[in-house]
Amino acid sequence: MSDISAMKQQSFPIPSFEEWKQEVEKSLKGKPFEKLYSTTYENITIKPIYTRQDIESLVHVEQYPGFPGYVRGTKPNGYIREPWKVSQEISASSPTEWNEIVKHDLERGQTEIHIVLERLGFPVTSVDDIEAMFSGISLDKYSLRIDAGAQSLSFLALLAAYLQKQQIPFDSVRGTIGMDPVGALAEKGQLSTPLAALYDVMADVTKWAKENMQGVKTVIVRGEPYHNGGANTVQELAFAFATAVEYIRACLDRGLVIDAIAPQIHFSFAIGSNFFMEIAKLRAARLVWSNIVQAFGGSESSQKIAMHARTSYFTKTVYDPYVNMLRATVEAFAATIGGADSLHVSPFDEAIGRADEFSRRIARNTQLILLEEAHIANVIDPAGGSYYVETLTAQVAEEAWKLFQQIEEKGGIVKALQDGFVQAEVENVAEQRKNNVKKRKEKIVGTNFYANLAEAPVQKASENNENDEKQLSSSALNEENVAQLQAGFGEKRWIETAIFMAVRRATAQEIEAALKADEASVSVKPIKQWRLAEPFEQLRKASEAHLEKHGARPTVHLINIGSIPNYKARADFITGFFEAGGMAVVKSEGIHTAEKAVSEAINANGTHYIICGSDESYTDIVPAIAKALKQANSNVKLYVAGKQAPDVEQSFVQAGVDGFIHIGSNCYETIVSFMKEMGVDLNE
């Protein structure tokens, strides 16, 4: 026992950074230490180790949660008293179906009612629709999150008319019913209503809510249009904050004060796959926003940011979609560690179609497991004090502030969008992402790596959003209602007039028609919304269409040289390489002579062949196979697996080899080239 007690009192000496570095350099076996450094899409250099010295100059490290500038959280107790809201977005095909789904999900752990009107699945046109949607749902028990798009006037008016009809006090409603016209402009490229008119509505709605719905925020600032365009973390933050400042100035010009508008803004950020970067993003967002509001003269309370997070649509895949569960789990974990106030976890089939009961349950339960079983809410600011996360937080905040200032110098976010600055910045990073995916430097499991061609696809019923839009645009307008609305709007009484007319059965379309002005609205180049997996998904779809049309996938044939250990590594690499594009790979047994290889290749009747083996085995057999095969059929294409020395490659090419496929090859471009040569229609 005395020996054990003595052991407990002993401690290992703390190694210095130099001692650690010396050991690392030994393990690198001559490679430079800088080999361990990496650079992110934000152009931030990531070191292999962080120490106390990295955070010594960071003031916010010594701050407590709940105190300015709120890096460690806006509440002293974190999630302990009030956890984040489980805010799953819900869509349906009709108001009654939506009502049933919401009731079902609220009973099973959802804590906030979340709607994105453009993805709702049906048009909300009248008070009757609102009544059908919220029938039997106690709005005083659950907060709302309504993303109304470019303008929220019509939905808010219909909801207010419903509340009056049901004699439900306005001040019992809490949450967010918000508009984001600049976000809609960036996403779509144009608006149906001039920005000045939308800012008039924003200011009026904000004033009205302060007096009547004190628990409701009225402005949303979304980072998703930039994230889903391929933007990096710094860009998403900077463009979001530039948008928020645009709204602040517009409302200040219309008579509001900073302490009235800043607390009404609710941010929404996408959470991508870089775990620590996303944690740092949310923490940096609190710091930057605090500084911005402080610069406008806002109080400490007004400097607190409200943040919704949603796991990334950008990172999700159509093929092997169950891997999306893992992606969403990691992203949700980052969002909660980062301190989001509410969270939507993407259903694993989000990229395929509308979620069903199973995919909704898995997404919702991901949050509940983090809360109830992983006990994330029991620790205040879990990332606080981490040398790496604290350093990364400061770096992200600094770079986001610099880019934000650049946009301000250009005249603000709208001017920057009009000039194409924002689009160019996003496209630059998007191209980097695309190239890394195409070269498989960025791995997407189940898509450009480990594709499973035998997997049965997840089937979804077709949605009728187009029909909904046609029905919405073709519904008859009551011109008298439109005229009365226009008269009220002309007197700068937007929300009051809209509610008054909604009570008298005016529709959402009539309210929106009355808002439109003769003057042209601003238009910009839209930021294309896409997903990282799309390039390879398009190849897979083209291959499947070819299979359906011709009875076989586009096919490559392997000529494996020697014994299994000699060719297996490269044969496996080539198989995964081409299966990423949905192509079939036909493998041969180990071949030891050029004559045998050529004979089997001719009998296979293929068009594209790849020789797989070791560099040593290639020396004599590759030139012999190339010469004989090209003599037998000059139209076939012959490639060699693996990068060779320049002189070796030159000799192989002279013998008839068409190219080399290796880890540095552009997988996407190679497959596209092969498919075109095989006559595959890539536009199907």
Secondary structure, DSSP 8 states (H G I E B T S, - for coil): -HHHHHHHH-------HHHHHHHHHHHHTTS-GGGG-EE-TTS-EE-S---GGGGTT-GGGG--TTSTT-TT-SSTTTTSSS--EE--B---SSHHHHHHHHHHHHTTT--EEEEEGGGSSS---SHHHHHHHHTT--TTTSEEEEE-TT--HHHHHHHHHHHHHTT--GGG-EEEEEE-HHHHHHHHSB-SS-HHHHHHHHHHHHHHHHHH-TEEEEEEEESHHHHTTT--HHHHHHHHHHHHHHHHHHHHHTT--HHHHGGGEEEEEEE-S-HHHHHHHHHHHHHHHHHHHHHTT--TTTT--EEEEEE-STT--SSSTTHHHHHHHHHHHHHHHHT-SEEE---TTTTTSS--HHHHHHHHHHHHHHHHTS-GGGSSSTTTT-HHHHHHHHHHHHHHHHHHHHHHHTTSHHHHHHTTHHHHHHHHHHHHHHHHHHTTSS--BTTTBS--TT----------HHHHHHHHHHS---HHHHHHHHHHHHTT-HHHHHHHHHHTT--HHHHHHHH--SS---B--------TTHHHHHHHHHHHHHHHHHSS--EEEEEEBSSHHHHHHHHHHHHHHHHTTT-EEE----B-SHHHHHHHHHHHT-SEEEEES-HHHHHHHHHHHHHHHHHH-TT-EEEEES---HHHHHHHHHHT--EEE-TTS-HHHHHHHHHHHHT--TT-
